[in-house]
Amino acid sequence: MIVKYQVIERKQKIKGRCLKCGLRREITIRSGQTINPFNKNDDGTIKSYEQVLDSVNNNLILLIMRRKQKFICSKCFGLLPWGSRWFEKTEGDFIKEFKNLVEHR
């Protein structure tokens, strides 16, 4: 039996000048999750549609903040070696900024 779960996906385009190649580029940031029995809250309850939508929106805001901080186009981003990915080094700073942003909504 095949079960298909509803996918909630949001995307947004951002523009900027690439730090690596110097060209003006536009990239699309995507964030998505599915509504399924395995997508749970921290307390173990299954997420509702509204909770999944809120989580997708929060993840999208976090991803946009990361990419705007140090804008690198998709072409140059794919050429970076995995060990030097810029977002892995500053994860804690972005999470602090993101929590402050969500609290002041």
Contact map, one row per residue, 1 for C-alpha under 8 A:
111000000000000000000000000000000000000000000000000000000000000000000000000000000000000000000000000000000
111100000000000000000000000000000000000000000000000000000000000000000000000000000000000000000000000000000
111110000000000000000000000000000000000000000000000000000000000000000000000000000000000000000000000000000
011111000000000000000000000000000000000000000000000000000000000000000000000000000000000000000000000000000
001111100000000000000000000000000111000000000000000000000000000000000000000000000000000000000000000000000
000111110000000000000000000000000111000000000000000000000000000000000000000000000000000000000000000000000
000011111000000000000000000000011110000000000000000000000000000000000000000000000000000000000000000000000
000001111100000000000000000000011110000000000000000110010000000000000000000000000000000000000000000000000
000000111110000000000000000001111000000000000000000000010000000000000000000000000000000000000000000000000
000000011111000000000000000001110000000000000000000000011001000000000000000000000000000000000000000000000
000000001111100000000000000111100000000000000000000000000001000000000000000000000000000000000000000000000
000000000111110000000000000111000000000000000000000000000000000000000000000000000000000000000000000000000
000000000011111000000000011110000000000000000000000000000000000000000000000000000000000000000000000000000
000000000001111100000000011110000000000000000000000000000000000100000000000000000000000000000000000000000
000000000000111110000001111000000000000000000000000000000000000000000000000000000000000000000000000000000
000000000000011111000001110000000000000000000000000000000000000000010010000000000000000000000000000000000
000000000000001111100111100000000000000000000000000000000000000000000011000000000000000000000000000000000
000000000000000111111111100000000000000000000000000000000000000000000011100000000000000000000000000000000
000000000000000011111100000000000000000000000000000000000000000000000111000000000000000000000000000000000
000000000000000001111100000000000000000000000000000000000000000000000001000100000000000000000000000000000
000000000000000001111110000000000000000000000000000000000000000000000000000100000000000000000000000000000
000000000000000011111111000000000000000000000000000000000000000000000000000000000000000000000000000000000
000000000000000011001111100000000000000000000000000000000000000000000000000000000000000000000000000000000
000000000000001111000111110000000000000000000000000000000000000000000000000000000000000000000000000000000
000000000000001111000011111000000000000000000000000000000000000000000000100000000000000000000000000000000
000000000000111100000001111100000000000000000000000000000000000000000000100000000000000000000000000000000
000000000000111000000000111110000000000000000000000000000000000000000000110000000000000000000000000000000
000000000011110000000000011111000000000000000000000000000000000000000000000000000000000000000000000000000
000000000011110000000000001111100000000000000000000000000001001100000000000000000000000000000000000000000
000000001111000000000000000111110000000000000000000000000001000000000000000000000000000000000000000000000
000000001110000000000000000011111000000000000000000000011011000000000000000000000000000000000000000000000
000000111100000000000000000001111100000000000000000000010000000000000000000000000000000000000000000000000
000000111000000000000000000000111110000000000000000100010000000000000000000000000000000000000000000000000
000011110000000000000000000000011111001000000000000100000000000000000000000000000000000000000000000000000
000011110000000000000000000000001111101000000011100100000000000000000000000000000000000000000000000000000
000011000000000000000000000000000111111000000100000000000000000000000000000000000000000000000000000000000
000000000000000000000000000000000011111100000110000000000000000000000000000000000000000000000000000000000
000000000000000000000000000000000001111100000100000000000000000000000000000000000000000000000000000000000
000000000000000000000000000000000111111110000110000000000000000000000000000000000000000000000000000000000
000000000000000000000000000000000000111111111110000000000000000000000000000000000000000000000000000000000
000000000000000000000000000000000000001111111110000000000000000000000000000000000000000000000000000000000
000000000000000000000000000000000000000111111000000000000000000000000000000000000000000000000000000000000
000000000000000000000000000000000000000111111000000000000000000000000000000000000000000000000000000000000
000000000000000000000000000000000000000111111100000000000000000000000000000000000000000000000000000000000
000000000000000000000000000000000000000111111110000000000000000000000000000000000000000000000000000000000
000000000000000000000000000000000001111110011111000000000000000000000000000000000000000000000000000000000
000000000000000000000000000000000010101110001111111100000000000000000000000000000000000000000000000000000
000000000000000000000000000000000010000000000111111100000000000000000000000000000000000000000000000000000
000000000000000000000000000000000010000000000011111110000000000000000000000000000000000000000000000000000
000000000000000000000000000000000000000000000011111111000000000000000000000000000000000000000000000000000
000000000000000000000000000000000000000000000011111111100000000000000000000000000000000000000000000000000
000000010000000000000000000000001110000000000011111111110000000000000000000000000000000000000000000000000
000000010000000000000000000000000000000000000000111111111000000000000000000000000000000000000000000000000
000000000000000000000000000000000000000000000000011111111100000000000000000000000000000000000000000000000
000000000000000000000000000000000000000000000000001111111110000000000000000000000000000000000000000000000
000000011100000000000000000000111000000000000000000111111111000000000000000000000000000000000000000000000
000000000100000000000000000000100000000000000000000011111111100000000000000000000000000000000000000000000
000000000000000000000000000000000000000000000000000001111111110000000000000000000000000000000000000001000
000000000000000000000000000000100000000000000000000000111111111000000000000000000000000000000000000000000
000000000110000000000000000011100000000000000000000000011111111100000000000000000000000000000000000000000
000000000000000000000000000000000000000000000000000000001111111110000000000000000000000000000000010000000
000000000000000000000000000000000000000000000000000000000111111111000000000000000000000000000110010000000
000000000000000000000000000010000000000000000000000000000011111111100000000000000000000000000000000000000
000000000000010000000000000010000000000000000000000000000001111111110000000000000000000000000000000000000
000000000000000000000000000000000000000000000000000000000000111111111000000000000000000000000100000000000
000000000000000000000000000000000000000000000000000000000000011111111100000000000000001000000100000000000
000000000000000000000000000000000000000000000000000000000000001111111111000000000000000000000000000000000
000000000000000100000000000000000000000000000000000000000000000111111110000000000000000000000000000000000
000000000000000000000000000000000000000000000000000000000000000011111110000000000000000000000000000000000
000000000000000000100000000000000000000000000000000000000000000001111111000000000000000000000000000000000
000000000000000111100000000000000000000000000000000000000000000000111111100000000000000000000000000000000
000000000000000011110000000000000000000000000000000000000000000000100111110110000000000000000000000000000
000000000000000001000000111000000000000000000000000000000000000000000011111110000000000000000000000000000
000000000000000000000000001000000000000000000000000000000000000000000001111111000000000000000000000000000
000000000000000000000000000000000000000000000000000000000000000000000000111111100000000000000000000000000
000000000000000000011000000000000000000000000000000000000000000000000001111111110000000000000000000000000
000000000000000000000000000000000000000000000000000000000000000000000001111111110000000000000000000000000
000000000000000000000000000000000000000000000000000000000000000000000000011111110000000000000000000000000
000000000000000000000000000000000000000000000000000000000000000000000000001111111000000000000000000000000
000000000000000000000000000000000000000000000000000000000000000000000000000111111101100000000000000000000
000000000000000000000000000000000000000000000000000000000000000000000000000000111111100000000000000000000
000000000000000000000000000000000000000000000000000000000000000000000000000000011111100000000000000000000
000000000000000000000000000000000000000000000000000000000000000000000000000000001111100000000000000000000
000000000000000000000000000000000000000000000000000000000000000000000000000000011111110000000000000000000
000000000000000000000000000000000000000000000000000000000000000000000000000000011111111110000000000000000
000000000000000000000000000000000000000000000000000000000000000000000000000000000001111111000000000000000
000000000000000000000000000000000000000000000000000000000000000001000000000000000000111111100000000000000
000000000000000000000000000000000000000000000000000000000000000000000000000000000000111111100000000000000
000000000000000000000000000000000000000000000000000000000000000000000000000000000000111111100000000000000
000000000000000000000000000000000000000000000000000000000000000000000000000000000000011111111100000000000
000000000000000000000000000000000000000000000000000000000000000000000000000000000000001111111110000000000
000000000000000000000000000000000000000000000000000000000000000000000000000000000000000001111111000000000
000000000000000000000000000000000000000000000000000000000000000000000000000000000000000001111111100000000
000000000000000000000000000000000000000000000000000000000000010011000000000000000000000001111111110000000
000000000000000000000000000000000000000000000000000000000000010000000000000000000000000000111111111000000
000000000000000000000000000000000000000000000000000000000000000000000000000000000000000000011111111100000
000000000000000000000000000000000000000000000000000000000000000000000000000000000000000000001111111110000
000000000000000000000000000000000000000000000000000000000000110000000000000000000000000000000111111111000
000000000000000000000000000000000000000000000000000000000000000000000000000000000000000000000011111111100
000000000000000000000000000000000000000000000000000000000000000000000000000000000000000000000001111111110
000000000000000000000000000000000000000000000000000000000000000000000000000000000000000000000000111111111
000000000000000000000000000000000000000000000000000000000100000000000000000000000000000000000000011111111
000000000000000000000000000000000000000000000000000000000000000000000000000000000000000000000000001111111
000000000000000000000000000000000000000000000000000000000000000000000000000000000000000000000000000111111
000000000000000000000000000000000000000000000000000000000000000000000000000000000000000000000000000011111
